[in-house]
Amino acid sequence: MPKWGYSIAEERLDPEKTVKASAREIRVSHKAAREVCSAIKGMMLTQAKKYLKDVAAKKRPVPYKRYTKKLGHRHGLTKAFAGRYPVKAATYILKLLEGAEANAENKGLDIDRMRIIHAATSQGMKLKRFQPRAQGRATPDFEVLCHVEVALEEQQEKGEAV
C-alpha cells in the first residue's frame, strides 16, 4: 500500500466543513496542471467546473504565469497575457473536482457554498523509454506523470455567525 499525504497542513482544515480529493500518477503535463490549479484556486466549485468545461471546449484560455517561454498571447486574459488551452489537464482536473463534490455530498455539505481553498500539483514518477535510432544508438523518451490534489471548504453565509 503506498504511503502519501496531502501538501496542505491538517491544522488549516476544519474536518466538518472541508473535503479533499487527489488524483495520483495521471498522464498529464505537470506544467499544464500547475497553471490550471493556480487558475482555479479560490474559485467557487460551480464556477470552477464551468471554467474547466470552457477550457476543454477551447472557449476560455488558462493564463500561464511561469512556463511562458515562446508562448503566444490569448484574447480574454487580464493579468497574464500568455495563455493556452490545456484540454487534457482541464478534463482530468474537472473529473477530480467532481470526485471532491461527491465527497462533499457524502459528508452532507452544501455544494453551492463550496470554495476551492487548495489546488496543487507535483511531479510523479517518470516512465523511461528509449527510441531506437540509427547505428545502434537510442534516444531517451521520458514521460513525467503528475499528482493533483484539491481541498474544498464550505463557506459561511453572509448572515451566519462564526
NORURJO-V136949 format. One line per field, one symbol per residue. ss: DSSP state (H for helix, E for strand, C for the rest). phi: phi as a letter, one per 30 degrees, with the letter a starting at -180 (. if undefined). burial: + if it has 16 or more other C-alpha atoms within 10 Angstrom, else -. A space follows every 10 residues. Layout:
ss: ???
phi: ???
burial: ???
//
This chain:
ss: CCCCCCCCCH HHCCCCCEEE EEEEEECCCH HHHHHHHHHH CCCEHHHHHH HHHHHHCCCC CEECCCCCCC CCECCCCCCC CEEECCHHHH HHHHHHHHHH HHHHHHHCCC HHHEEEEEEE EEEEEEEEEE EECHHHCEEE EEEEEEEEEE EEEECCCCCC CC
phi: .dcbbcdddd ddccddcbbb abbchcdbdd dddddddddc djdddddddd dddddddicb dcdcccccdh cddbdjccdc cdabcddddd dddddddddd dddddddidd ddcdbdcbbb bbdcdcdcbb cdbdhidbcd bcccdbcbbb bcbddddddd dd
burial: -------+-- --+---++++ +++--+-+++ ++++++++++ +-+++--++- ++++++---+ ++++------ --++------ ++++++++++ ++++-++-++ ++++----+- +--+++++++ ++++------ ---------- ---+++++++ +++++----- --
//
